């Protein structure tokens, strides 16, 4: 497990008041011999991601990921994360982790959504 972060500045949280942290933890794994970042949302993150209009909180959640795993901040990973933030809990509530891969191609939003947040690969969507 990753080290605990220092407390974030106090604020009210998202539109429905779910306060950070939005990410419980994240760690690297291997999927079919390639790197995959497993992101585990906190209960507040799961709840906030289901709230329409929580784009700012999604960006804040991505920042939490990058603080925990700085080498995750590469092309395409943020877009995969935000796709999961906006859709994973609606399509597959309670999925253990949101899986992001640095080897996936950078695509436009329509392609990202059409591929279930997993462009260029065979992993199950979301």
C-alpha positions as CSV (number, residue, x, y, z in Angstrom):
1,X,0.0,0.0,0.0
2,X,1.2,3.5,-0.8
3,X,2.1,6.0,2.0
4,X,-0.6,8.2,3.4
5,X,-0.6,11.7,2.0
6,X,-0.7,14.9,4.0
7,X,-4.2,16.3,4.5
8,X,-5.5,18.3,1.6
9,X,-6.9,21.8,2.2
10,X,-10.4,21.7,3.6
11,X,-13.2,22.3,1.2
12,X,-16.8,21.2,0.8
13,X,-16.2,18.6,-1.9
14,X,-18.2,18.1,-5.0
15,X,-21.7,19.2,-6.0
16,X,-23.3,16.7,-3.5
17,X,-20.8,17.3,-0.8
18,X,-18.6,14.1,-1.2
19,X,-15.3,15.3,0.1
20,X,-11.9,14.0,-0.9
21,X,-9.9,11.9,-0.9
22,X,-11.5,10.5,-4.0
23,X,-8.8,7.8,-4.5
24,X,-8.1,5.2,-1.9
25,X,-4.9,3.9,-3.5
26,X,-3.3,3.0,-6.9
27,X,-0.7,0.5,-7.9
28,X,1.0,-0.9,-10.9
29,X,0.2,-4.4,-12.1
30,X,0.9,-6.4,-15.2
31,X,-1.9,-7.2,-17.7
32,X,-1.1,-9.6,-20.5
33,X,2.6,-8.7,-19.9
34,X,2.1,-5.0,-20.1
35,X,1.8,-2.3,-17.4
36,X,-1.6,-1.4,-16.0
37,X,-2.3,1.1,-13.3
38,X,-5.0,-0.1,-10.9
39,X,-6.8,2.8,-9.4
40,X,-9.0,2.1,-6.4
41,X,-11.6,4.9,-5.8
42,X,-12.6,5.7,-2.2
43,X,-16.3,5.4,-1.3
44,X,-16.5,9.2,-1.7
45,X,-14.8,9.0,-5.1
46,X,-17.3,6.3,-6.3
47,X,-20.2,8.4,-5.0
48,X,-19.0,11.7,-6.5
49,X,-18.2,10.1,-9.9
50,X,-21.9,9.2,-10.2
51,X,-22.9,12.8,-9.8
52,X,-23.6,14.7,-13.0
53,X,-21.4,17.7,-13.5
54,X,-18.5,16.5,-11.3
55,X,-15.9,17.3,-13.9
56,X,-13.8,19.5,-11.5
57,X,-13.8,16.7,-8.9
58,X,-12.7,14.2,-11.6
59,X,-9.7,16.5,-12.3
60,X,-9.0,16.7,-8.6
61,X,-9.2,12.9,-8.3
62,X,-6.7,12.6,-11.2
63,X,-4.4,14.9,-9.3
64,X,-4.6,12.5,-6.3
65,X,-3.6,9.6,-8.6
66,X,-0.6,11.6,-9.9
67,X,0.5,12.5,-6.4
68,X,0.5,8.8,-5.4
69,X,1.9,7.5,-8.7
70,X,3.8,10.3,-10.5
71,X,4.9,8.1,-13.4
72,X,1.2,7.6,-14.3
73,X,1.1,11.2,-15.7
74,X,1.8,10.2,-19.4
75,X,-0.2,10.8,-22.6
76,X,-3.6,9.2,-22.6
77,X,-3.8,8.1,-18.9
78,X,-5.7,11.2,-17.7
79,X,-8.3,10.7,-20.5
80,X,-8.7,7.0,-19.6
81,X,-9.1,8.0,-15.9
82,X,-11.7,10.7,-16.7
83,X,-13.6,8.3,-18.9
84,X,-13.7,5.9,-16.0
85,X,-14.7,8.7,-13.6
86,X,-17.6,9.7,-15.8
87,X,-18.9,6.2,-16.8
88,X,-17.5,3.2,-14.8
89,X,-19.7,3.5,-11.8
90,X,-22.8,4.0,-13.9
91,X,-22.0,1.0,-16.2
92,X,-20.4,-1.3,-13.7
93,X,-21.0,-0.1,-10.1
94,X,-18.5,-1.2,-7.5
95,X,-15.8,-2.6,-10.0
96,X,-12.8,-3.2,-7.8
97,X,-10.4,-1.0,-9.7
98,X,-10.3,1.3,-12.7
99,X,-7.5,0.1,-14.9
100,X,-5.4,2.5,-16.9
101,X,-2.7,1.5,-19.4
102,X,0.1,3.8,-20.7
103,X,0.4,1.7,-23.9
104,X,-3.1,2.6,-25.0
105,X,-3.4,5.1,-27.9
106,X,-4.4,8.7,-27.3
107,X,-7.9,9.0,-28.9
108,X,-10.7,11.6,-29.0
109,X,-13.5,11.5,-26.5
110,X,-16.0,9.7,-28.8
111,X,-13.5,6.9,-29.5
112,X,-12.7,6.7,-25.8
113,X,-16.3,6.2,-24.9
114,X,-17.0,3.9,-27.8
115,X,-14.2,1.6,-26.6
116,X,-15.4,1.5,-23.0
117,X,-12.4,3.7,-21.8
118,X,-10.0,1.0,-23.2
119,X,-8.9,2.1,-26.7
120,X,-6.6,-0.1,-28.7
121,X,-6.9,-3.2,-26.6
122,X,-9.0,-6.3,-25.8
123,X,-9.6,-5.7,-22.1
124,X,-13.3,-5.6,-21.0
125,X,-14.7,-2.1,-21.1
126,X,-14.6,0.1,-18.0
